[in-house]
């Protein structure tokens, strides 16, 4: 994702970045960088889907009756379990469900090497609910396994995850890529391709900021 293409519409003077720096240009650069990092993480799910070479489908709405057959190998992105299927007040959405014959993996992807925030408990709860809801109605009696993918983690023993229940669910991005037949290195290379342009943009914006600041000293 290019920082130059990120242009939030909110008033920069109302932002925490402006309160932090007291300078509109600095605040705008900091905000745009942060917004691009978030967008880059959101884009990961779509890039993974593009690179899957197995049978796949996207935006599947599960109501409790449709299951791939027992010998199917299929990757489903943006898997939505309708509330009617799980007898709850609201449905559940998960990033990926990977059907692999006698086992099914219910997965969330995080673009980083840890997930040490309060939101980690919510992610664990969601995956446990989704896996249980799918497993109980599966006519093929398959095992459903919740997984949290830390895409850029190289060593899970060094990762941080706030909710202890989630430790056993963690897998690295490389492991997940191998599981669903994605070229991990090629995908990451694609993501890094825009880094030089972002470096040039940041340096150019910083130069403008310093030049403007020097005129008022």
ROTI-275177 format. One record per residue (C-alpha): residue number from 1; x, y, z; residue in one letter. Coordinates in Angstrom, 3 decimals. Example, Ala and Ser with C-alpha at 12.3 -4.5 7.8 and 13.67 -1.06 7.14 Angstrom:
ROTI-275177
{n 1	px 12.300	py -4.500	pz 7.800	res a} $
{n 2	px 13.670	py -1.060	pz 7.140	res s} $
end
This chain:
ROTI-275177
{n 1	px 0.000	py 0.000	pz 0.000	res x} $
{n 2	px 1.254	py 3.457	pz -0.906	res x} $
{n 3	px 1.215	py 6.102	pz 1.811	res x} $
{n 4	px 0.743	py 8.752	pz -0.877	res x} $
{n 5	px -2.645	py 7.214	pz -1.711	res x} $
{n 6	px -3.866	py 7.322	pz 1.887	res x} $
{n 7	px -5.824	py 10.492	pz 2.532	res x} $
{n 8	px -8.068	py 10.349	pz 5.622	res x} $
{n 9	px -10.856	py 12.934	pz 5.496	res x} $
{n 10	px -11.068	py 13.772	pz 9.180	res x} $
{n 11	px -9.806	py 17.114	pz 10.463	res x} $
{n 12	px -6.157	py 16.626	pz 11.380	res x} $
{n 13	px -6.392	py 19.242	pz 14.156	res x} $
{n 14	px -8.848	py 16.976	pz 15.984	res x} $
{n 15	px -6.447	py 14.040	pz 15.947	res x} $
{n 16	px -4.139	py 12.665	pz 18.603	res x} $
{n 17	px -1.282	py 13.086	pz 16.161	res x} $
{n 18	px -1.827	py 16.852	pz 16.172	res x} $
{n 19	px -2.116	py 16.948	pz 19.958	res x} $
{n 20	px 1.148	py 15.019	pz 20.113	res x} $
{n 21	px 3.147	py 17.186	pz 17.694	res x} $
{n 22	px 1.311	py 20.505	pz 17.537	res x} $
{n 23	px 2.187	py 20.627	pz 13.835	res x} $
{n 24	px -0.312	py 19.904	pz 11.050	res x} $
{n 25	px 2.241	py 18.608	pz 8.542	res x} $
{n 26	px 3.911	py 16.274	pz 11.054	res x} $
{n 27	px 0.538	py 15.086	pz 12.331	res x} $
{n 28	px -0.670	py 14.398	pz 8.786	res x} $
{n 29	px 2.409	py 12.344	pz 7.920	res x} $
{n 30	px 2.173	py 10.314	pz 11.144	res x} $
{n 31	px -1.551	py 9.710	pz 10.663	res x} $
{n 32	px -1.188	py 8.685	pz 7.035	res x} $
{n 33	px 1.623	py 6.261	pz 7.860	res x} $
{n 34	px -0.454	py 4.680	pz 10.615	res x} $
{n 35	px -3.542	py 4.462	pz 8.410	res x} $
{n 36	px -1.514	py 2.786	pz 5.665	res x} $
{n 37	px -0.134	py 0.222	pz 8.095	res x} $
{n 38	px -3.707	py -0.683	pz 9.060	res x} $
{n 39	px -4.803	py -0.871	pz 5.418	res x} $
{n 40	px -1.790	py -3.022	pz 4.631	res x} $
{n 41	px -2.821	py -5.497	pz 7.308	res x} $
{n 42	px -6.372	py -5.600	pz 6.014	res x} $
{n 43	px -5.093	py -6.227	pz 2.503	res x} $
{n 44	px -3.202	py -9.346	pz 3.615	res x} $
{n 45	px -6.323	py -11.481	pz 3.698	res x} $
{n 46	px -7.113	py -10.633	pz 0.079	res x} $
{n 47	px -3.535	py -11.218	pz -1.079	res x} $
{n 48	px -3.488	py -14.646	pz 0.548	res x} $
{n 49	px -6.719	py -15.532	pz -1.244	res x} $
{n 50	px -5.289	py -14.422	pz -4.595	res x} $
{n 51	px -2.306	py -16.728	pz -4.115	res x} $
{n 52	px -4.238	py -19.864	pz -3.109	res x} $
{n 53	px -4.001	py -22.507	pz -5.833	res x} $
{n 54	px -6.400	py -24.979	pz -4.230	res x} $
{n 55	px -10.170	py -24.958	pz -4.770	res x} $
{n 56	px -11.412	py -21.776	pz -3.154	res x} $
{n 57	px -14.362	py -19.465	pz -2.667	res x} $
{n 58	px -14.963	py -16.118	pz -0.984	res x} $
{n 59	px -17.687	py -14.529	pz 1.142	res x} $
{n 60	px -19.497	py -17.705	pz 2.029	res x} $
{n 61	px -22.603	py -17.309	pz 4.209	res x} $
{n 62	px -23.112	py -20.471	pz 6.260	res x} $
{n 63	px -26.637	py -21.149	pz 7.486	res x} $
{n 64	px -26.062	py -24.559	pz 9.022	res x} $
{n 65	px -26.820	py -26.964	pz 6.224	res x} $
{n 66	px -24.194	py -26.677	pz 3.483	res x} $
{n 67	px -20.915	py -28.547	pz 3.940	res x} $
{n 68	px -18.298	py -29.717	pz 1.436	res x} $
{n 69	px -18.209	py -33.494	pz 1.149	res x} $
{n 70	px -15.907	py -35.586	pz 3.296	res x} $
{n 71	px -13.129	py -35.796	pz 0.684	res x} $
{n 72	px -13.095	py -32.118	pz -0.199	res x} $
{n 73	px -10.056	py -29.867	pz 0.022	res x} $
{n 74	px -11.254	py -26.275	pz -0.105	res x} $
{n 75	px -10.222	py -22.850	pz 1.136	res x} $
{n 76	px -12.992	py -20.402	pz 2.070	res x} $
{n 77	px -12.213	py -16.737	pz 2.712	res x} $
{n 78	px -14.483	py -14.361	pz 4.651	res x} $
{n 79	px -16.552	py -17.180	pz 6.120	res x} $
{n 80	px -19.720	py -15.861	pz 7.747	res x} $
{n 81	px -21.723	py -18.065	pz 10.106	res x} $
{n 82	px -25.262	py -16.755	pz 10.312	res x} $
{n 83	px -26.757	py -16.250	pz 13.756	res x} $
{n 84	px -29.531	py -18.711	pz 12.904	res x} $
{n 85	px -26.899	py -21.428	pz 12.535	res x} $
{n 86	px -25.397	py -20.941	pz 16.002	res x} $
{n 87	px -28.401	py -19.792	pz 18.070	res x} $
{n 88	px -26.752	py -16.537	pz 19.146	res x} $
{n 89	px -27.803	py -12.892	pz 18.955	res x} $
{n 90	px -25.326	py -12.235	pz 16.172	res x} $
{n 91	px -23.344	py -14.162	pz 13.622	res x} $
{n 92	px -19.613	py -14.797	pz 13.505	res x} $
{n 93	px -17.151	py -13.930	pz 10.753	res x} $
{n 94	px -13.765	py -15.599	pz 10.382	res x} $
{n 95	px -10.994	py -14.892	pz 7.888	res x} $
{n 96	px -10.506	py -18.429	pz 6.608	res x} $
{n 97	px -11.942	py -21.925	pz 6.873	res x} $
{n 98	px -9.814	py -24.661	pz 5.336	res x} $
{n 99	px -11.593	py -27.962	pz 4.696	res x} $
{n 100	px -9.098	py -30.814	pz 4.462	res x} $
{n 101	px -10.902	py -34.149	pz 4.362	res x} $
{n 102	px -11.221	py -35.296	pz 7.990	res x} $
{n 103	px -9.994	py -32.023	pz 9.534	res x} $
{n 104	px -11.162	py -28.428	pz 9.207	res x} $
{n 105	px -9.117	py -25.406	pz 10.271	res x} $
{n 106	px -10.936	py -22.234	pz 11.355	res x} $
{n 107	px -8.457	py -19.376	pz 11.077	res x} $
{n 108	px -7.873	py -15.706	pz 11.795	res x} $
{n 109	px -4.861	py -13.910	pz 10.278	res x} $
{n 110	px -2.846	py -11.223	pz 12.057	res x} $
{n 111	px -0.232	py -9.207	pz 10.191	res x} $
{n 112	px 2.541	py -9.253	pz 12.762	res x} $
{n 113	px 4.512	py -11.506	pz 15.078	res x} $
{n 114	px 2.379	py -11.120	pz 18.210	res x} $
{n 115	px -1.092	py -10.172	pz 19.391	res x} $
{n 116	px -0.641	py -8.745	pz 22.851	res x} $
{n 117	px -3.801	py -6.643	pz 23.113	res x} $
{n 118	px -7.132	py -6.837	pz 24.905	res x} $
{n 119	px -8.724	py -7.876	pz 21.605	res x} $
{n 120	px -6.948	py -11.237	pz 21.754	res x} $
{n 121	px -9.597	py -12.679	pz 24.098	res x} $
{n 122	px -12.344	py -11.702	pz 21.680	res x} $
{n 123	px -10.518	py -13.421	pz 18.834	res x} $
{n 124	px -10.136	py -16.620	pz 20.862	res x} $
{n 125	px -13.811	py -16.588	pz 21.869	res x} $
{n 126	px -14.884	py -16.036	pz 18.268	res x} $
{n 127	px -12.807	py -18.916	pz 16.934	res x} $
{n 128	px -14.002	py -21.297	pz 19.645	res x} $
{n 129	px -17.644	py -20.404	pz 18.925	res x} $
{n 130	px -17.168	py -20.752	pz 15.169	res x} $
{n 131	px -15.342	py -24.078	pz 15.385	res x} $
{n 132	px -17.907	py -25.539	pz 17.792	res x} $
{n 133	px -20.865	py -24.311	pz 15.727	res x} $
{n 134	px -19.514	py -25.822	pz 12.531	res x} $
{n 135	px -18.407	py -29.088	pz 14.109	res x} $
{n 136	px -21.670	py -29.895	pz 15.853	res x} $
{n 137	px -23.650	py -29.782	pz 12.592	res x} $
{n 138	px -21.117	py -31.372	pz 10.283	res x} $
{n 139	px -22.683	py -34.575	pz 8.917	res x} $
{n 140	px -19.191	py -35.925	pz 8.186	res x} $
{n 141	px -18.147	py -35.688	pz 11.868	res x} $
{n 142	px -14.887	py -33.889	pz 11.119	res x} $
{n 143	px -12.636	py -32.297	pz 13.711	res x} $
{n 144	px -12.631	py -28.477	pz 13.697	res x} $
{n 145	px -9.407	py -26.829	pz 14.810	res x} $
{n 146	px -9.165	py -23.084	pz 15.612	res x} $
{n 147	px -5.956	py -21.377	pz 14.496	res x} $
{n 148	px -4.564	py -17.849	pz 14.860	res x} $
{n 149	px -2.023	py -17.039	pz 12.155	res x} $
{n 150	px 0.791	py -14.642	pz 13.069	res x} $
{n 151	px 1.838	py -13.916	pz 9.507	res x} $
{n 152	px 5.260	py -12.385	pz 10.186	res x} $
{n 153	px 6.227	py -14.516	pz 13.155	res x} $
{n 154	px 9.320	py -16.685	pz 12.666	res x} $
{n 155	px 9.456	py -18.249	pz 16.124	res x} $
{n 156	px 6.243	py -18.794	pz 18.095	res x} $
{n 157	px 8.202	py -19.307	pz 21.305	res x} $
{n 158	px 9.191	py -15.638	pz 21.115	res x} $
{n 159	px 5.750	py -14.333	pz 20.218	res x} $
{n 160	px 3.411	py -12.609	pz 22.626	res x} $
{n 161	px -0.290	py -13.417	pz 22.939	res x} $
{n 162	px -2.298	py -11.838	pz 25.737	res x} $
{n 163	px -4.934	py -14.573	pz 26.135	res x} $
{n 164	px -3.304	py -17.784	pz 27.386	res x} $
{n 165	px -6.035	py -19.895	pz 25.765	res x} $
{n 166	px -4.782	py -18.776	pz 22.383	res x} $
{n 167	px -1.215	py -19.993	pz 22.767	res x} $
{n 168	px -2.070	py -23.453	pz 21.505	res x} $
{n 169	px -3.915	py -22.001	pz 18.521	res x} $
{n 170	px -0.948	py -20.070	pz 17.153	res x} $
{n 171	px 0.779	py -20.910	pz 13.881	res x} $
{n 172	px 3.230	py -18.905	pz 11.803	res x} $
{n 173	px 2.380	py -17.372	pz 8.463	res x} $
{n 174	px 4.777	py -19.758	pz 6.748	res x} $
{n 175	px 3.012	py -22.766	pz 8.306	res x} $
{n 176	px -0.384	py -21.450	pz 7.239	res x} $
{n 177	px 0.880	py -20.749	pz 3.707	res x} $
{n 178	px 2.172	py -24.316	pz 3.418	res x} $
{n 179	px -1.143	py -25.612	pz 4.703	res x} $
{n 180	px -3.206	py -23.875	pz 2.009	res x} $
{n 181	px -0.595	py -24.111	pz -0.761	res x} $
{n 182	px 0.506	py -20.458	pz -0.942	res x} $
{n 183	px 4.010	py -19.304	pz -1.898	res x} $
{n 184	px 4.926	py -17.444	pz 1.292	res x} $
{n 185	px 8.093	py -15.828	pz -0.041	res x} $
{n 186	px 6.468	py -14.652	pz -3.281	res x} $
{n 187	px 3.528	py -13.127	pz -1.434	res x} $
{n 188	px 5.805	py -11.265	pz 0.972	res x} $
{n 189	px 7.948	py -10.027	pz -1.905	res x} $
{n 190	px 4.821	py -8.608	pz -3.509	res x} $
{n 191	px 3.952	py -6.806	pz -0.294	res x} $
{n 192	px 7.431	py -5.295	pz -0.023	res x} $
{n 193	px 7.484	py -4.035	pz -3.606	res x} $
{n 194	px 6.034	py -0.643	pz -2.665	res x} $
{n 195	px 8.407	py -0.041	pz 0.270	res x} $
{n 196	px 10.973	py 1.974	pz -1.749	res x} $
{n 197	px 8.226	py 4.342	pz -2.973	res x} $
{n 198	px 7.022	py 4.770	pz 0.597	res x} $
{n 199	px 10.564	py 5.531	pz 1.754	res x} $
{n 200	px 10.935	py 8.236	pz -0.895	res x} $
{n 201	px 7.544	py 9.688	pz 0.040	res x} $
{n 202	px 8.369	py 9.865	pz 3.745	res x} $
{n 203	px 11.760	py 11.469	pz 3.108	res x} $
{n 204	px 10.227	py 14.033	pz 0.733	res x} $
{n 205	px 7.512	py 14.934	pz 3.253	res x} $
{n 206	px 10.041	py 15.189	pz 6.064	res x} $
{n 207	px 12.163	py 17.488	pz 3.905	res x} $
{n 208	px 9.164	py 19.771	pz 3.348	res x} $
{n 209	px 8.484	py 19.802	pz 7.077	res x} $
{n 210	px 12.059	py 20.638	pz 8.053	res x} $
{n 211	px 12.344	py 23.351	pz 5.394	res x} $
{n 212	px 9.092	py 24.950	pz 6.531	res x} $
{n 213	px 10.168	py 24.720	pz 10.170	res x} $
{n 214	px 13.530	py 26.334	pz 9.482	res x} $
{n 215	px 11.831	py 29.417	pz 8.009	res x} $
{n 216	px 10.151	py 30.198	pz 11.311	res x} $
{n 217	px 13.182	py 29.731	pz 13.554	res x} $
end
